[in-house]
Amino acid sequence: MAAPRPSARRLLRHLRLAVRNRCPRCARGAVARLPWHTRERCEVCGYLFEREPGYYTGAMYLSYTFGAVVTLPVWVPMLLAGFEVPWIVAAVSAELILAAPLLFLASRVVWMHIDCAFDPPSDAAGPPTP
């Protein structure tokens, strides 16, 4: 089996860091302390998580995708079992309300790591000043 290309290795590294809620630059600081609150900067290296205004717009699409994936195991079996649509909507809505904070955080962290995998932050400039 051939060794993975550097870009694949970098993507796998960022995937592992995203699952662990770690900074894409230093891999030590936590991106968030609560599911609904993303830190402004890394507590270890000072990396500014929101690189520009509107940075997390792409995370909205990821959140929508994650929500669709999370709800599939609920609504498909309910539909096949013959439940009426209002019951399916109620079950899926309840599931999304409960999962929303985690989906919010996961989409932001994954988006940040996708961005840093394809456009790594410059280490030559040093950490941004607070």
C-alpha positions in Angstrom: 0.0 0.0 0.0 1.4 3.4 -1.0 2.0 6.1 1.5 -0.7 8.8 1.5 0.1 12.0 -0.4 1.0 15.0 1.8 -2.4 16.6 1.1 -4.2 13.5 2.2 -2.1 13.3 5.3 -2.8 16.9 6.1 -6.5 16.3 5.7 -6.4 13.3 8.0 -4.5 15.3 10.6 -7.0 18.1 10.4 -9.9 15.7 10.7 -8.4 14.2 13.9 -7.8 17.7 15.3 -11.4 18.7 14.4 -12.8 15.7 16.2 -10.7 16.6 19.3 -11.8 20.3 19.1 -8.2 21.5 18.8 -6.6 24.6 17.2 -5.7 24.1 13.5 -2.4 25.9 14.0 -0.8 24.5 17.2 -3.0 21.5 17.8 -3.0 22.1 21.6 -5.5 24.8 22.3 -9.3 24.2 22.5 -11.4 25.9 19.9 -14.5 26.0 22.2 -15.2 25.5 25.8 -19.0 25.2 25.4 -20.8 23.8 22.3 -22.4 27.2 21.5 -19.4 29.4 22.2 -16.3 29.4 20.0 -13.3 31.1 21.4 -12.0 34.2 19.6 -8.3 33.1 19.8 -6.3 30.0 20.6 -5.4 30.1 24.3 -2.0 28.6 23.5 -0.7 30.2 20.3 -3.0 33.2 19.9 -4.3 32.2 16.5 -7.4 34.2 15.5 -10.0 31.6 14.7 -12.3 33.9 12.6 -9.9 34.8 9.9 -12.1 37.4 8.2 -15.7 38.8 8.5 -18.2 36.2 7.3 -15.6 33.4 7.8 -18.1 30.9 9.1 -20.6 31.3 6.3 -19.4 27.9 4.8 -20.0 26.4 8.2 -23.7 27.0 7.7 -23.7 24.6 4.8 -21.8 22.0 6.8 -24.3 22.4 9.6 -27.2 21.8 7.2 -25.4 18.7 5.9 -24.7 17.4 9.4 -28.3 17.9 10.3 -29.5 16.0 7.3 -27.2 13.1 8.1 -28.2 13.1 11.8 -31.9 13.0 11.0 -31.8 10.3 8.3 -31.8 7.4 10.8 -34.9 8.9 12.4 -37.2 9.9 9.6 -36.4 7.1 7.1 -37.4 4.2 9.4 -40.4 6.2 10.6 -41.5 6.8 7.0 -41.1 3.1 6.2 -43.0 2.1 9.3 -46.0 4.1 8.2 -45.9 7.0 10.6 -47.9 10.1 9.5 -45.9 13.1 8.4 -46.7 15.3 11.4 -45.2 12.7 13.7 -42.1 12.5 11.6 -41.7 16.2 11.6 -42.1 16.4 15.3 -39.5 13.6 15.9 -37.0 15.2 13.5 -37.6 18.7 15.0 -37.0 17.4 18.5 -33.9 15.6 17.4 -32.5 18.8 15.7 -33.3 20.9 18.7 -31.3 18.6 20.9 -28.5 18.2 18.5 -28.2 21.9 17.4 -25.5 23.0 19.9 -23.3 20.1 18.9 -23.9 20.6 15.2 -23.1 24.3 15.5 -19.8 23.6 17.1 -18.9 20.7 14.9 -19.6 22.6 11.7 -17.5 25.6 12.8 -14.6 23.4 13.9 -14.7 21.3 10.8 -15.0 24.3 8.5 -12.0 25.9 10.2 -9.9 22.8 9.7 -11.0 22.4 6.1 -9.9 26.0 5.5 -6.6 25.5 7.2 -5.9 22.3 5.4 -6.2 24.0 2.0 -5.0 27.5 3.0 -2.6 27.0 6.0 -2.0 30.0 8.3 1.4 31.7 7.9 3.7 30.7 10.8 6.3 33.2 9.5 4.3 36.1 10.7 4.1 34.8 14.3 1.0 34.8 16.4 -1.5 37.6 15.9 -1.4 40.3 18.5 -4.3 40.4 20.9 
